[in-house]
Amino acid sequence: MELVKALPYMVGILTAIIADRHWLYSELKADKKEYEEKYQKKEAEVEELKDQINQLKIKIIKLENKK
């Protein structure tokens, strides 16, 4: 009989736990997406800087060959 009285409380606790897990998962998913976007932007910047470095190296080599 005590189990029957406690059943609504157990269901409430279980529902709260499920809702919290769902909220936490959605927050983590949103954070993951945000950081992936930031990573992709930084990766593009790195590639651009590498290209600039290579262009400068080519200019240096050309200048050295002129001397």
C-alpha positions as CSV (number, residue, x, y, z in Angstrom):
1,M,0.0,0.0,0.0
2,E,2.9,2.4,0.8
3,L,4.2,1.8,-2.7
4,V,1.0,2.9,-4.2
5,K,1.1,6.1,-2.1
6,A,4.7,6.8,-3.2
7,L,4.0,6.1,-6.9
8,P,3.0,9.7,-7.8
9,Y,6.2,11.0,-6.1
10,M,8.4,8.5,-8.0
11,V,6.7,9.4,-11.3
12,G,7.3,13.1,-10.5
13,I,10.9,12.5,-9.7
14,L,11.4,10.4,-12.8
15,T,9.8,13.0,-15.0
16,A,12.0,15.7,-13.5
17,I,15.1,13.6,-14.2
18,I,14.1,13.0,-17.8
19,A,13.3,16.6,-18.4
20,D,16.6,17.7,-16.9
21,R,18.5,15.2,-19.1
22,H,16.6,16.4,-22.1
23,W,17.4,20.1,-21.3
24,L,21.1,19.3,-20.7
25,Y,21.4,17.3,-23.9
26,S,19.9,20.1,-25.9
27,E,22.2,22.7,-24.3
28,L,25.2,20.5,-25.0
29,K,24.1,20.0,-28.6
30,A,23.8,23.8,-29.1
31,D,27.2,24.4,-27.5
32,K,28.8,21.8,-29.7
33,K,27.3,23.4,-32.8
34,E,28.6,26.8,-31.7
35,Y,32.1,25.5,-31.1
36,E,32.2,23.6,-34.4
37,E,31.3,26.8,-36.2
38,K,34.1,28.7,-34.4
39,Y,36.5,26.0,-35.2
40,Q,35.7,26.1,-38.9
41,K,36.2,29.8,-39.0
42,K,39.5,29.6,-37.2
43,E,40.6,26.8,-39.5
44,A,39.8,29.0,-42.6
45,E,41.8,31.8,-41.0
46,V,44.7,29.4,-40.5
47,E,44.6,28.3,-44.2
48,E,44.5,31.9,-45.3
49,L,47.5,32.8,-43.2
50,K,49.4,29.7,-44.5
51,D,48.7,30.9,-48.1
52,Q,50.0,34.4,-47.2
53,I,53.1,32.9,-45.7
54,N,53.7,30.8,-48.8
55,Q,53.3,33.9,-51.0
56,L,55.8,35.8,-48.9
57,K,58.2,32.9,-49.1
58,I,57.9,33.0,-52.9
59,K,58.5,36.8,-52.9
60,I,61.6,36.3,-50.7
61,I,63.0,33.7,-53.0
62,K,62.4,35.9,-56.1
63,L,64.2,38.8,-54.4
64,E,67.1,36.6,-53.4
65,N,67.4,35.3,-57.0
66,K,67.5,38.9,-58.3
67,K,70.5,39.7,-56.2
